[in-house]
Amino acid sequence: MDQNFKAVAPEDCQSIQDIRDGVDEIDLALLKLLARRQAYAAQFVKIKKDTGLPRAPDERRIAQQIERAKALGIEMGVSPIIIEPLFRTMIAQHVEFEFREYARLG
């Protein structure tokens, strides 16, 4: 397993608490990654405004992101029934964030 995690590896868990500790650690890592992704989205809006690019989302890019995530996730053993809706929701919420950020910047 990844050496960056301190919790017991899933296959070595001996108790419900071991599992909960592992899930909590993963949730924290996910939140840190989401905060970084949001920072990229905020900078993306600034660059779009500064260069005069339209604020409309790039549907082709979104489709590419989802297909890439599905392919990589499947390679890693993640079920597509988790990957696709998760990425669709995350991307949709980041698009909404970008629209709001665009409006906030005027």
C-alpha positions as CSV (number, residue, x, y, z in Angstrom):
1,M,0.0,0.0,0.0
2,D,0.9,3.7,-0.2
3,Q,3.6,4.5,2.3
4,N,2.1,8.0,2.9
5,F,-0.8,6.4,4.9
6,K,-0.4,5.7,8.5
7,A,-3.5,3.6,8.9
8,V,-3.5,-0.2,8.7
9,A,-3.7,-1.4,5.1
10,P,-7.3,-2.5,4.2
11,E,-6.3,-6.2,3.9
12,D,-4.6,-6.1,7.4
13,C,-7.6,-4.5,9.2
14,Q,-8.6,-6.6,12.2
15,S,-11.4,-4.4,13.5
16,I,-14.1,-2.0,12.5
17,Q,-12.1,0.8,14.2
18,D,-9.1,-0.1,11.9
19,I,-11.3,0.4,8.9
20,R,-12.8,3.6,10.2
21,D,-9.4,5.0,10.9
22,G,-8.3,4.2,7.4
23,V,-11.4,5.7,5.8
24,D,-11.0,8.9,8.0
25,E,-7.4,9.2,6.8
26,I,-8.4,8.8,3.2
27,D,-11.2,11.4,3.6
28,L,-8.7,13.9,5.0
29,A,-6.4,13.3,2.0
30,L,-9.3,13.7,-0.4
31,L,-10.3,17.0,1.2
32,K,-6.7,18.3,0.9
33,L,-6.7,17.3,-2.8
34,L,-10.1,19.0,-3.3
35,A,-8.8,22.2,-1.7
36,R,-5.8,22.1,-4.2
37,R,-8.2,21.4,-7.1
38,Q,-10.3,24.4,-6.1
39,A,-7.2,26.6,-6.0
40,Y,-6.5,25.6,-9.6
41,A,-10.1,26.4,-10.5
42,A,-9.8,29.8,-8.9
43,Q,-6.6,30.5,-10.9
44,F,-8.3,29.2,-14.0
45,V,-11.0,31.8,-13.7
46,K,-8.5,34.6,-13.2
47,I,-6.6,33.5,-16.3
48,K,-9.8,33.2,-18.3
49,K,-10.9,36.7,-17.3
50,D,-7.5,38.2,-18.0
51,T,-7.2,36.7,-21.4
52,G,-10.9,37.2,-22.4
53,L,-11.8,33.6,-22.7
54,P,-15.4,32.7,-22.4
55,R,-16.6,31.4,-19.1
56,A,-18.6,28.6,-20.6
57,P,-17.3,25.1,-19.7
58,D,-15.4,23.1,-22.3
59,E,-17.7,20.1,-22.7
60,R,-15.1,18.2,-24.8
61,R,-12.5,18.6,-22.0
62,I,-15.1,17.5,-19.4
63,A,-15.8,14.3,-21.4
64,Q,-12.0,13.7,-21.7
65,Q,-11.6,14.1,-18.0
66,I,-14.3,11.6,-17.2
67,E,-13.1,9.0,-19.7
68,R,-9.5,9.4,-18.4
69,A,-10.7,9.0,-14.8
70,K,-12.7,5.9,-15.7
71,A,-9.8,4.3,-17.5
72,L,-7.2,5.1,-14.8
73,G,-9.7,4.1,-12.1
74,I,-10.4,0.7,-13.7
75,E,-6.7,0.1,-14.0
76,M,-6.4,0.7,-10.3
77,G,-9.3,-1.6,-9.5
78,V,-11.9,1.1,-8.8
79,S,-15.4,0.3,-10.0
80,P,-16.8,2.4,-12.8
81,I,-20.0,2.8,-10.9
82,I,-18.1,4.8,-8.4
83,I,-15.7,6.7,-10.7
84,E,-18.1,8.2,-13.3
85,P,-20.8,9.7,-11.0
86,L,-18.1,10.9,-8.6
87,F,-16.2,12.7,-11.3
88,R,-19.3,14.0,-13.0
89,T,-20.4,15.5,-9.7
90,M,-17.0,16.9,-8.8
91,I,-16.6,18.5,-12.2
92,A,-20.1,19.9,-12.2
93,Q,-19.5,21.5,-8.8
94,H,-16.2,22.9,-9.9
95,V,-17.9,24.5,-13.0
96,E,-20.4,26.0,-10.6
97,F,-17.6,27.3,-8.4
98,E,-15.9,28.8,-11.5
99,F,-19.2,30.6,-12.5
100,R,-19.5,32.0,-9.0
101,E,-15.9,33.0,-8.8
102,Y,-16.2,34.7,-12.2
103,A,-19.1,36.7,-11.0
104,R,-17.4,37.5,-7.7
105,L,-14.4,38.9,-9.6
106,G,-16.7,41.1,-11.7
